[in-house]
Amino acid sequence: MGRAVFIMAMLVMLSAISLVTARYQSRHLYIQNEQLLSQARELTVQWRHLQLERAELARNARVDQIARETLSMVPILPGNTLYMSEPQVPVMSSHSGVSR
């Protein structure tokens, strides 16, 4: 009888330790989940800031200003445009061997 009580007491102790371990792991996972959610929110905010910054950097007026000031580029005008034409190459017919 005394041996059965001892075994039952050991099983109860193991069950209690298992319960404490499970609760500890549950709290640890909950804290880790909250930290990851917080990190995800911060990354979302950073992503939105980067999108705004990219949009600002790619704005047409900014690119045009940099091209004019830094690269000394000017708008295209018909007076300062040079048109090039392709030289005419005679086409050879494959059947008759006569050029047109």
TIMI-2910 file (N, C-alpha, C, CB; in pm, 1 decimal, decimal comma, always signed):
<rs>
+----------+----------+----------+----------+----------+----------+----------+----------+----------+----------+----------+----------+------+
!      n_x !      n_y !      n_z !     ca_x !     ca_y !     ca_z !      c_x !      c_y !      c_z !     cb_x !     cb_y !     cb_z ! resn !
+----------+----------+----------+----------+----------+----------+----------+----------+----------+----------+----------+----------+------+
!    +83,1 !   -118,8 !     +0,0 !     +0,0 !     +0,0 !     +0,0 !    +87,4 !   +124,9 !     +0,0 !    -94,5 !     +0,0 !   +121,0 !  Met !
!   +191,7 !   +123,5 !    +83,4 !   +282,4 !   +238,0 !    +92,6 !   +357,3 !   +261,8 !    -38,3 !   +382,1 !   +217,0 !   +206,0 !  Gly !
!   +385,0 !   +153,6 !   -108,5 !   +456,6 !   +167,7 !   -236,4 !   +365,8 !   +231,2 !   -342,9 !   +507,9 !    +29,3 !   -285,3 !  Arg !
!   +239,6 !   +194,9 !   -344,1 !   +143,6 !   +250,2 !   -439,9 !   +123,1 !   +399,5 !   -414,9 !     +8,7 !   +175,4 !   -430,8 !  Ala !
!   +119,2 !   +437,8 !   -287,6 !   +103,6 !   +579,6 !   -254,4 !   +226,7 !   +657,7 !   -301,5 !    +82,2 !   +598,2 !   -101,3 !  Val !
!   +343,5 !   +599,7 !   -280,9 !   +467,2 !   +665,5 !   -325,3 !   +467,3 !   +683,2 !   -478,1 !   +591,4 !   +583,3 !   -280,6 !  Phe !
!   +425,7 !   +581,4 !   -550,4 !   +421,8 !   +591,3 !   -696,9 !   +320,4 !   +695,9 !   -740,7 !   +387,8 !   +454,8 !   -759,9 !  Ile !
!   +203,9 !   +698,1 !   -674,3 !   +102,8 !   +797,9 !   -707,9 !   +153,8 !   +939,7 !   -678,5 !    -27,1 !   +770,5 !   -629,6 !  Met !
!   +225,8 !   +955,4 !   -567,9 !   +280,0 !  +1086,8 !   -533,4 !   +382,9 !  +1129,7 !   -637,0 !   +343,0 !  +1084,7 !   -392,5 !  Ala !
!   +465,0 !  +1038,8 !   -683,9 !   +564,3 !  +1070,5 !   -787,6 !   +495,6 !  +1109,2 !   -919,2 !   +658,7 !   +949,9 !   -810,3 !  Met !
!   +388,1 !  +1039,7 !   -953,7 !   +314,3 !  +1073,6 !  -1076,3 !   +249,8 !  +1212,0 !  -1065,5 !   +206,4 !   +967,2 !  -1105,0 !  Leu !
!   +198,1 !  +1243,2 !   -947,0 !   +139,6 !  +1376,1 !   -927,4 !   +248,1 !  +1483,7 !   -939,1 !    +69,0 !  +1385,1 !   -789,1 !  Val !
!   +365,3 !  +1456,4 !   -881,4 !   +476,4 !  +1552,5 !   -890,7 !   +520,9 !  +1571,1 !  -1036,2 !   +595,8 !  +1505,2 !   -804,4 !  Met !
!   +531,3 !  +1464,3 !  -1111,3 !   +569,3 !  +1473,8 !  -1253,2 !   +464,6 !  +1550,9 !  -1332,5 !   +588,3 !  +1333,5 !  -1313,7 !  Leu !
!   +338,7 !  +1526,7 !  -1299,1 !   +231,4 !  +1599,0 !  -1367,2 !   +238,6 !  +1748,1 !  -1335,6 !    +94,1 !  +1542,5 !  -1326,8 !  Ser !
!   +267,8 !  +1782,9 !  -1211,8 !   +278,5 !  +1923,8 !  -1172,8 !   +396,9 !  +1990,0 !  -1243,1 !   +293,5 !  +1936,8 !  -1019,5 !  Ala !
!   +507,5 !  +1921,8 !  -1247,5 !   +625,2 !  +1977,3 !  -1315,7 !   +596,6 !  +1993,6 !  -1464,5 !   +749,1 !  +1886,6 !  -1294,5 !  Ile !
!   +527,8 !  +1897,4 !  -1521,9 !   +492,8 !  +1906,6 !  -1663,4 !   +400,0 !  +2025,4 !  -1688,5 !   +426,5 !  +1776,1 !  -1711,0 !  Ser !
!   +306,7 !  +2047,7 !  -1598,0 !   +214,6 !  +2160,4 !  -1611,8 !   +289,2 !  +2293,2 !  -1603,6 !   +106,1 !  +2154,2 !  -1503,8 !  Leu !
!   +381,7 !  +2305,4 !  -1509,5 !   +459,6 !  +2428,4 !  -1495,2 !   +544,3 !  +2452,2 !  -1620,2 !   +549,6 !  +2421,7 !  -1369,5 !  Val !
!   +604,4 !  +2347,3 !  -1671,3 !   +685,7 !  +2359,5 !  -1792,5 !   +600,6 !  +2402,0 !  -1911,7 !   +756,4 !  +2226,7 !  -1823,0 !  Thr !
!   +483,0 !  +2346,5 !  -1924,1 !   +394,1 !  +2381,6 !  -2035,6 !   +350,3 !  +2527,9 !  -2025,0 !   +270,1 !  +2288,5 !  -2038,0 !  Ala !
!   +319,2 !  +2572,1 !  -1903,6 !   +279,5 !  +2713,2 !  -1886,6 !   +396,7 !  +2807,2 !  -1916,8 !   +227,6 !  +2737,8 !  -1742,5 !  Arg !
!   +515,5 !  +2769,3 !  -1874,1 !   +633,2 !  +2851,8 !  -1902,3 !   +654,9 !  +2863,2 !  -2053,8 !   +759,2 !  +2792,1 !  -1834,0 !  Tyr !
!   +645,3 !  +2752,4 !  -2122,7 !   +664,8 !  +2753,9 !  -2267,8 !   +554,7 !  +2835,5 !  -2335,8 !   +666,9 !  +2609,9 !  -2323,7 !  Gln !
!   +433,2 !  +2823,9 !  -2285,8 !   +322,9 !  +2901,5 !  -2342,6 !   +347,6 !  +3051,3 !  -2326,3 !   +190,0 !  +2862,2 !  -2276,3 !  Ser !
!   +389,4 !  +3094,0 !  -2209,6 !   +418,1 !  +3236,6 !  -2187,5 !   +535,7 !  +3282,9 !  -2272,2 !   +447,1 !  +3263,3 !  -2039,3 !  Arg !
!   +636,2 !  +3198,1 !  -2280,4 !   +753,2 !  +3232,3 !  -2361,4 !   +713,4 !  +3250,4 !  -2508,7 !   +862,1 !  +3122,7 !  -2348,0 !  His !
!   +631,0 !  +3160,4 !  -2559,1 !   +585,8 !  +3170,9 !  -2698,2 !   +495,2 !  +3292,3 !  -2718,4 !   +512,0 !  +3043,0 !  -2739,8 !  Leu !
!   +413,5 !  +3324,7 !  -2618,7 !   +327,4 !  +3442,4 !  -2629,2 !   +412,3 !  +3569,9 !  -2636,3 !   +229,6 !  +3449,1 !  -2509,1 !  Tyr !
!   +513,6 !  +3578,5 !  -2550,8 !   +602,1 !  +3696,0 !  -2552,0 !   +676,4 !  +3705,1 !  -2684,5 !   +702,9 !  +3690,1 !  -2434,8 !  Ile !
!   +724,1 !  +3592,9 !  -2733,7 !   +794,6 !  +3591,5 !  -2861,8 !   +701,2 !  +3634,2 !  -2975,2 !   +852,4 !  +3451,5 !  -2890,0 !  Gln !
!   +576,1 !  +3588,5 !  -2970,1 !   +477,8 !  +3627,1 !  -3071,5 !   +452,7 !  +3777,5 !  -3068,6 !   +346,0 !  +3551,2 !  -3050,2 !  Asn !
!   +439,1 !  +3833,8 !  -2950,2 !   +416,8 !  +3977,7 !  -2938,0 !   +536,5 !  +4057,4 !  -2989,8 !   +388,5 !  +4014,6 !  -2792,3 !  Glu !
!   +656,9 !  +4009,9 !  -2959,7 !   +776,8 !  +4078,1 !  -3010,2 !   +782,0 !  +4074,5 !  -3163,3 !   +904,1 !  +4013,3 !  -2951,5 !  Gln !
!   +747,4 !  +3960,5 !  -3220,1 !   +749,4 !  +3949,3 !  -3366,0 !   +641,6 !  +4035,7 !  -3430,1 !   +731,1 !  +3803,6 !  -3408,3 !  Leu !
!   +524,8 !  +4044,3 !  -3367,1 !   +420,2 !  +4132,2 !  -3420,4 !   +463,2 !  +4278,3 !  -3413,5 !   +288,7 !  +4112,3 !  -3343,3 !  Leu !
!   +529,8 !  +4314,5 !  -3303,8 !   +580,3 !  +4452,0 !  -3291,4 !   +685,2 !  +4480,7 !  -3398,7 !   +640,3 !  +4475,4 !  -3150,8 !  Ser !
!   +772,8 !  +4384,3 !  -3420,9 !   +875,0 !  +4399,5 !  -3524,3 !   +810,9 !  +4410,2 !  -3662,6 !   +973,5 !  +4281,3 !  -3520,2 !  Gln !
!   +705,5 !  +4333,7 !  -3685,6 !   +635,5 !  +4340,4 !  -3814,9 !   +572,9 !  +4478,2 !  -3835,5 !   +526,6 !  +4230,8 !  -3823,4 !  Ala !
!   +515,5 !  +4534,9 !  -3729,3 !   +457,7 !  +4669,7 !  -3740,7 !   +566,3 !  +4772,8 !  -3771,6 !   +383,6 !  +4708,0 !  -3610,3 !  Arg !
!   +681,2 !  +4761,2 !  -3704,5 !   +791,7 !  +4854,2 !  -3731,8 !   +840,8 !  +4841,2 !  -3875,3 !   +907,7 !  +4829,5 !  -3634,7 !  Glu !
!   +850,0 !  +4718,3 !  -3923,5 !   +894,5 !  +4697,2 !  -4062,5 !   +792,9 !  +4751,5 !  -4162,3 !   +918,5 !  +4547,7 !  -4089,1 !  Leu !
!   +665,6 !  +4741,3 !  -4129,3 !   +562,2 !  +4797,5 !  -4216,5 !   +574,4 !  +4948,6 !  -4223,9 !   +422,4 !  +4758,4 !  -4167,1 !  Thr !
!   +599,0 !  +5011,3 !  -4110,2 !   +617,3 !  +5157,3 !  -4108,2 !   +740,9 !  +5196,1 !  -4189,1 !   +630,1 !  +5209,0 !  -3962,3 !  Val !
!   +849,9 !  +5121,9 !  -4170,6 !   +972,1 !  +5150,3 !  -4247,0 !   +946,8 !  +5132,8 !  -4396,7 !  +1087,8 !  +5058,1 !  -4201,2 !  Gln !
!   +871,9 !  +5030,0 !  -4433,5 !   +840,9 !  +5004,9 !  -4574,6 !   +763,8 !  +5122,2 !  -4634,2 !   +759,9 !  +4874,4 !  -4590,1 !  Trp !
!   +666,6 !  +5172,7 !  -4558,5 !   +590,0 !  +5287,1 !  -4608,5 !   +677,8 !  +5410,9 !  -4623,3 !   +472,7 !  +5317,3 !  -4515,2 !  Arg !
!   +769,6 !  +5431,9 !  -4527,7 !   +861,2 !  +5545,8 !  -4539,6 !   +951,2 !  +5530,9 !  -4662,3 !   +947,0 !  +5559,3 !  -4412,4 !  His !
!   +998,1 !  +5410,3 !  -4686,3 !  +1083,2 !  +5386,8 !  -4803,6 !  +1006,4 !  +5407,5 !  -4933,8 !  +1141,2 !  +5245,1 !  -4799,5 !  Leu !
!   +879,8 !  +5367,3 !  -4935,2 !   +799,3 !  +5390,9 !  -5055,5 !   +779,8 !  +5540,3 !  -5080,3 !   +662,7 !  +5321,5 !  -5043,0 !  Gln !
!   +755,9 !  +5616,2 !  -4974,5 !   +741,6 !  +5760,6 !  -4989,7 !   +872,9 !  +5823,3 !  -5037,5 !   +697,2 !  +5824,3 !  -4857,0 !  Leu !
!   +984,3 !  +5776,8 !  -4981,0 !  +1115,1 !  +5829,6 !  -5020,5 !  +1143,8 !  +5796,3 !  -5166,3 !  +1226,4 !  +5773,2 !  -4929,8 !  Glu !
!  +1111,4 !  +5673,9 !  -5207,7 !  +1133,1 !  +5635,9 !  -5347,4 !  +1047,7 !  +5720,8 !  -5440,5 !  +1101,9 !  +5487,1 !  -5368,3 !  Arg !
!   +923,5 !  +5743,7 !  -5401,5 !   +835,7 !  +5825,7 !  -5484,6 !   +888,3 !  +5968,0 !  -5495,6 !   +693,8 !  +5826,4 !  -5427,9 !  Ala !
!   +943,0 !  +6020,2 !  -5385,1 !   +998,5 !  +6155,2 !  -5387,6 !  +1122,8 !  +6161,0 !  -5477,2 !  +1033,2 !  +6201,5 !  -5244,8 !  Glu !
!  +1208,6 !  +6058,5 !  -5467,6 !  +1331,0 !  +6057,6 !  -5548,9 !  +1301,7 !  +6039,4 !  -5697,6 !  +1424,3 !  +5947,0 !  -5501,6 !  Leu !
!  +1194,4 !  +5969,8 !  -5730,4 !  +1162,9 !  +5943,9 !  -5871,1 !  +1067,3 !  +6046,6 !  -5929,8 !  +1103,6 !  +5806,0 !  -5885,9 !  Ala !
!  +1037,3 !  +6150,3 !  -5855,5 !   +945,0 !  +6253,2 !  -5905,2 !  +1004,2 !  +6319,2 !  -6029,3 !   +915,8 !  +6359,8 !  -5795,3 !  Arg !
!   +921,7 !  +6338,1 !  -6132,7 !   +968,3 !  +6390,8 !  -6260,5 !  +1031,0 !  +6528,9 !  -6247,5 !   +854,2 !  +6396,4 !  -6358,3 !  Asn !
!   +973,7 !  +6613,6 !  -6165,0 !  +1027,3 !  +6749,1 !  -6151,1 !  +1167,4 !  +6745,9 !  -6089,7 !   +933,3 !  +6835,6 !  -6064,8 !  Ala !
!  +1189,9 !  +6653,7 !  -5995,0 !  +1322,1 !  +6642,5 !  -5931,9 !  +1424,9 !  +6590,4 !  -6033,4 !  +1315,8 !  +6548,4 !  -5807,8 !  Arg !
!  +1386,0 !  +6487,6 !  -6110,9 !  +1477,4 !  +6432,1 !  -6210,5 !  +1510,3 !  +6538,2 !  -6315,2 !  +1416,2 !  +6306,6 !  -6277,5 !  Val !
!  +1411,5 !  +6615,0 !  -6356,0 !  +1433,3 !  +6721,3 !  -6454,4 !  +1527,3 !  +6827,7 !  -6398,6 !  +1299,3 !  +6785,1 !  -6495,8 !  Asp !
!  +1508,5 !  +6866,0 !  -6274,2 !  +1595,5 !  +6966,7 !  -6212,3 !  +1740,2 !  +6917,6 !  -6203,6 !  +1543,8 !  +7002,7 !  -6072,0 !  Gln !
!  +1760,0 !  +6793,4 !  -6164,1 !  +1895,2 !  +6737,5 !  -6155,1 !  +1958,6 !  +6730,9 !  -6292,8 !  +1892,5 !  +6597,5 !  -6091,0 !  Ile !
!  +1880,1 !  +6690,6 !  -6393,9 !  +1934,1 !  +6682,1 !  -6530,0 !  +1978,7 !  +6819,4 !  -6579,5 !  +1829,2 !  +6622,8 !  -6626,0 !  Ala !
!  +1901,2 !  +6923,0 !  -6549,3 !  +1936,4 !  +7058,3 !  -6594,7 !  +2055,0 !  +7115,2 !  -6517,9 !  +1816,7 !  +7151,4 !  -6580,2 !  Arg !
!  +2056,0 !  +7099,0 !  -6385,9 !  +2159,8 !  +7162,0 !  -6303,8 !  +2289,8 !  +7081,5 !  -6298,9 !  +2108,1 !  +7182,1 !  -6163,4 !  Glu !
!  +2280,3 !  +6954,1 !  -6276,2 !  +2400,1 !  +6872,1 !  -6259,1 !  +2460,8 !  +6830,9 !  -6392,3 !  +2367,6 !  +6748,7 !  -6177,4 !  Thr !
!  +2377,1 !  +6788,1 !  -6484,5 !  +2427,3 !  +6735,9 !  -6611,3 !  +2423,2 !  +6838,7 !  -6724,0 !  +2347,7 !  +6614,8 !  -6651,3 !  Leu !
!  +2373,1 !  +6959,8 !  -6695,0 !  +2363,7 !  +7067,9 !  -6793,3 !  +2287,2 !  +7024,5 !  -6917,9 !  +2503,2 !  +7115,8 !  -6832,4 !  Ser !
!  +2183,0 !  +6950,7 !  -6899,6 !  +2102,1 !  +6905,3 !  -7011,8 !  +1998,8 !  +7012,7 !  -7045,3 !  +2032,8 !  +6769,7 !  -6979,4 !  Met !
!  +1961,6 !  +7020,7 !  -7171,7 !  +1862,9 !  +7118,7 !  -7216,3 !  +1748,8 !  +7044,4 !  -7285,0 !  +1927,1 !  +7224,3 !  -7312,4 !  Val !
!  +1632,9 !  +7106,9 !  -7291,6 !  +1521,7 !  +7040,5 !  -7359,3 !  +1548,3 !  +7027,4 !  -7509,4 !  +1391,1 !  +7117,7 !  -7335,5 !  Pro !
!  +1484,3 !  +6930,8 !  -7569,8 !  +1501,2 !  +6907,3 !  -7712,3 !  +1425,8 !  +7014,4 !  -7790,0 !  +1452,1 !  +6765,9 !  -7751,5 !  Ile !
!  +1496,8 !  +7081,8 !  -7880,0 !  +1436,8 !  +7181,9 !  -7968,0 !  +1464,6 !  +7140,5 !  -8111,8 !  +1492,6 !  +7325,6 !  -7938,4 !  Leu !
!  +1376,1 !  +7173,9 !  -8203,2 !  +1400,1 !  +7134,6 !  -8343,1 !  +1526,4 !  +7199,3 !  -8399,7 !  +1279,9 !  +7172,5 !  -8429,9 !  Pro !
!  +1565,8 !  +7316,1 !  -8351,3 !  +1682,8 !  +7383,8 !  -8403,6 !  +1814,6 !  +7318,2 !  -8365,2 !  +1682,8 !  +7524,0 !  -8357,4 !  Gly !
!  +1818,1 !  +7249,2 !  -8251,9 !  +1943,6 !  +7186,3 !  -8210,2 !  +1935,4 !  +7033,9 !  -8214,8 !  +1980,6 !  +7231,5 !  -8069,6 !  Asn !
!  +1851,7 !  +6984,1 !  -8306,4 !  +1836,0 !  +6839,9 !  -8322,6 !  +1898,7 !  +6797,2 !  -8453,7 !  +1687,0 !  +6799,1 !  -8317,5 !  Thr !
!  +1979,4 !  +6696,4 !  -8450,9 !  +2043,9 !  +6642,2 !  -8570,0 !  +1973,8 !  +6511,3 !  -8604,9 !  +2198,3 !  +6620,5 !  -8547,5 !  Leu !
!  +1918,1 !  +6506,9 !  -8726,2 !  +1848,6 !  +6387,0 !  -8772,3 !  +1943,0 !  +6307,8 !  -8860,4 !  +1717,7 !  +6422,7 !  -8848,9 !  Tyr !
!  +1951,7 !  +6181,1 !  -8836,5 !  +2037,6 !  +6094,4 !  -8916,0 !  +1948,5 !  +5998,9 !  -8994,3 !  +2139,3 !  +6016,4 !  -8826,1 !  Met !
!  +1991,2 !  +5972,8 !  -9117,2 !  +1914,3 !  +5877,0 !  -9197,2 !  +2003,6 !  +5760,3 !  -9233,1 !  +1856,7 !  +5943,5 !  -9325,5 !  Ser !
!  +1942,6 !  +5647,4 !  -9252,7 !  +2013,8 !  +5526,2 !  -9287,5 !  +2049,3 !  +5529,1 !  -9435,3 !  +1930,1 !  +5401,8 !  -9253,7 !  Glu !
!  +2171,7 !  +5491,7 !  -9473,1 !  +2203,4 !  +5488,2 !  -9616,2 !  +2121,7 !  +5378,5 !  -9684,3 !  +2355,5 !  +5464,9 !  -9638,7 !  Pro !
!  +2085,4 !  +5405,5 !  -9810,8 !  +2006,4 !  +5309,3 !  -9885,9 !  +2095,0 !  +5194,3 !  -9931,1 !  +1938,6 !  +5376,3 ! -10006,8 !  Gln !
!  +2059,6 !  +5075,1 !  -9896,1 !  +2132,6 !  +4955,6 !  -9935,4 !  +2050,3 !  +4884,6 ! -10040,7 !  +2161,4 !  +4862,4 !  -9813,2 !  Val !
!  +2112,5 !  +4851,2 ! -10157,2 !  +2035,0 !  +4781,2 ! -10260,3 !  +1994,8 !  +4642,2 ! -10211,3 !  +2116,2 !  +4770,4 ! -10391,9 !  Pro !
!  +1870,8 !  +4607,6 ! -10240,7 !  +1816,0 !  +4479,3 ! -10197,4 !  +1833,5 !  +4379,2 ! -10310,9 !  +1665,4 !  +4492,4 ! -10156,6 !  Val !
!  +1894,1 !  +4265,9 ! -10279,0 !  +1916,2 !  +4161,2 ! -10379,2 !  +1801,8 !  +4060,8 ! -10373,7 !  +2052,6 !  +4090,1 ! -10356,3 !  Met !
!  +1745,7 !  +4029,3 ! -10488,7 !  +1641,0 !  +3928,2 ! -10494,5 !  +1706,9 !  +3791,2 ! -10496,1 !  +1549,6 !  +3948,1 ! -10619,4 !  Ser !
!  +1657,4 !  +3697,5 ! -10421,6 !  +1718,7 !  +3566,1 ! -10412,2 !  +1687,3 !  +3479,4 ! -10533,6 !  +1672,8 !  +3496,7 ! -10286,3 !  Ser !
!  +1577,7 !  +3507,4 ! -10608,5 !  +1540,1 !  +3423,8 ! -10723,0 !  +1609,8 !  +3467,1 ! -10852,1 !  +1389,3 !  +3427,8 ! -10742,7 !  His !
!  +1615,8 !  +3592,8 ! -10879,2 !  +1669,0 !  +3635,6 ! -11007,5 !  +1813,1 !  +3684,3 ! -10999,6 !  +1582,9 !  +3743,7 ! -11063,7 !  Ser !
!  +1860,8 !  +3718,5 ! -10879,6 !  +1996,2 !  +3767,0 ! -10866,9 !  +2010,7 !  +3909,3 ! -10915,2 !  +2089,5 !  +3678,4 ! -10941,9 !  Gly !
!  +1899,8 !  +3977,3 ! -10938,1 !  +1902,1 !  +4114,1 ! -10987,6 !  +1870,1 !  +4207,8 ! -10872,4 !  +1801,9 !  +4133,5 ! -11104,8 !  Val !
!  +1948,5 !  +4313,8 ! -10863,8 !  +1920,3 !  +4411,2 ! -10758,7 !  +1812,9 !  +4506,8 ! -10804,4 !  +2046,8 !  +4488,1 ! -10719,6 !  Ser !
!  +1734,8 !  +4553,7 ! -10714,0 !  +1625,1 !  +4645,2 ! -10746,3 !  +1663,6 !  +4786,1 ! -10711,5 !  +1497,0 !  +4605,9 ! -10672,9 !  Arg !
+----------+----------+----------+----------+----------+----------+----------+----------+----------+----------+----------+----------+------+
</rs>
